Amino acid sequence: MFFKRKEKLNIDSLKNAFDSQKKILIEKNYPAILNMSLEDFNNALESLWKSVLEKSNNIEIEIKGNIPLLLVAKGNLQERIKKINGHTGLDFNNIKSNEIAEKIYILLDVEDGTKMVAKSSKEALKIFGKENRQALNLDESIALLTYYPNILKDHYLITAGSFYNKDDQDLPLLWLLDEDHNPELHYAWFDIAHGSYGTASYSIKFTK
């Protein structure tokens, strides 16, 4: 039987991704979205990166994702959707997420949903549980599209780390079905399996 070997994290690859994504967030004026000055924003990111260096020294993981690092910045949801040229008619009060208090954090070993295309989120979560992975929540899915906007041209993103409604049966869905082919935040059923839908996941989360 073939066993895939665990690998140590490639710090150089992670730092390159971190620097690139940091630059994009500044270009998109995320410090203002977070009600932070540019200096405070840069200081927060420097502190976060130091935390990654300290905690990742001896970590070995079996790489399953195609994105080594995802820098997640929160703030006003409507503004962040606009930053990916998106829109929505959903009531944000009905969105519940598996979220944390930090405004900025990092995910490692992110799989963009390609491997879960044509699988329901219900099935994907079972697979993630066996692989010790977590589904992206809505904040994280928006971050993914902030840096990789072309993902939706390949497949739509079901966000199984969040729910849309009180019964936990509908999930936020980011797709391109509006008339201008711009991202739209809609919703899909928890147990739907569709050839154009995929559920993204990650392996490790770092906070300050």
N, C-alpha and C positions, 0 to 999 in steps of 0.2 A: 504494500500500500504506500502511496506517495504522500508525504507530509511536507507541507510548505514550511520552510524555516522562518523563524521570527528574526526580524532585523532591528538594529538600533536605529533610532531616529536620525535622519540626515539633517544636522543643524544648519548647514549651508543652504540647503534647499528650502528649509523652513524660513530662514532669514530673508532669502530672496523673495519668497511669496509674501512675507510680512511687510517688507519695505514697499513692494509693488502695490499691495492693497491699502497700505497707509496713505500712499500718494493719491490713490483714487478717492479715498474718503475725504481727504483735504480738498481735492479738486471739486468734489460734490458738496462741499461746505458742511460736512458732518459736525465740525465743532459747534456751529450755530444750532444745528438740530439737537445737539446734546446740551445746549445752553452752556458751552464751555468756551474759553478763549483758546486761541491756537496754541499758546504756550502751555496751558493746562492740559489740552488734548495731547500734545506731544509728550508731556511729562507722564501722563497716564499710560500712554502706549509704551514709553521707555520702561516704566515700572512693570507693566504686563510682560514685556519681552524678557526682562530679568527674571521674572517668576518662571517663565517657560524654561529658561536656561538652567535654573536651579533645580527644577522638578524633573526635567527630561533626561538628566545625565545617564541614568542606568535603565531607562525604559526600553524594552524591546517589544515590538508588536508585529503581528502578521499583517502586512499591508494589503488592504482590500479596496481602498479608494483610489480615485484618479486625481485627487486634489490634496496636496500634502498639508495645507494649512488654510483655515478660513477665519479671517478677522471679522468678528461680529460686533457691530455698533448699533445700539438701540435708539431710543428717542421717539419723537412723534411718528406714529405709524403712517398717517396720511402723507406726511412729507417724504418718508422713505419710499413709499410706493410711487410717488411722483418722480423720485430720483431714478427710478428704473423705467420712466416713461409710462407708468402704469396707472390704473384707475380701478375703482370698485364701487359697487352699490351695497356692499355688505354692511351690516351694523356691527361696528367694532366691539360693542358691549357683549355680543354673543360669541366672541372669540376667546377661548381659554387655551393657554399654552403651558407646556412644561418648561417654565422659564426660571431664571435666577435673578437676583437683585442687581448684579453688576451691570453697568451700562455698556461696558466693553469687555469682551472676552475672546478666547481663541479655541477653535476646534481643530483637531488633527485627524488626518486620514479620512477625508470626506469622500464618500461615493455619491455622485450626483444624481443617482436614481436610475441610471442606465441599466444596471444589473437587476433592477426590480420592475422593469417595464413589463406590462401584461400580467403582473401579479397584483392582487388586491393589497391594500395597506394592512389588512388583517393578516394575510399570509406573510407579508414583508416583516411585520413586527415579530412574528414567530421565528423567522430566520434571524433577525437581529438579536433576539434573545439568546439563540444558540451560539451566535458569533460574538457576544458581549459588545454589541453596538447599540446606538441610540438613534431614533429617527430625528431628523431636523424639525425644529418648531418653526413658526412663521417668521420670527425675527431672523433665524438662520437661513431660511429659504430666500428671503429678500436679500440678505447679504450675499448669498450664492449668485443670485442674478445681478447684483451690483457689479461683481467682477467678471462674471461669465454670462452675459446677456443672451448669447446664442444657444444656450442649453434648451430654451423653449422651442427652438426650431427643430430640435431632435426629438424631444419628448416633453410633456407637461409635468409639473411638479405637484404631487399630492403631499401635503405637509402633515405627517402622522404624529408629530410631536405637539400638535395643536388640534383643538376641536372647534367646530362652528355649530353651536346650539347647545341647549341644556341637556340633551339626551346623549351626548357624546357619540353620535352616529354619523355626523357630517364632518368632513375635513376641509380646511382651506385648500384651494386648488389654484395654482397660477398657470394660466394658459394664454393662447394667442388668438382667441376666437372672436375678438371684437372686429368691427369693420375695417379698422386701420392696421390690424395685425400688431397691436401693442399689447403688452402684458395686462391681463385682467385678473384681479383677485375674485374668484368665484368659490364654489364649494362642490364636493363630490361625496359620494357615500363611502363609508368605512370599508364595506365589503365588495366594492366594485373593482373588477379587473378589466382593464382596457389596454389595447395595444399601443395607445399614445400616452399612457400615464405611468409615471415611475415614482417611487418613494425613496428619497435621499436619506443618507445616514452618516454617522461619524463614529470614531473610535474613542477619542480622548477629548476632554474639555479642560481648559486651563483658565483660571481666574487669578487676580492679583493675590 
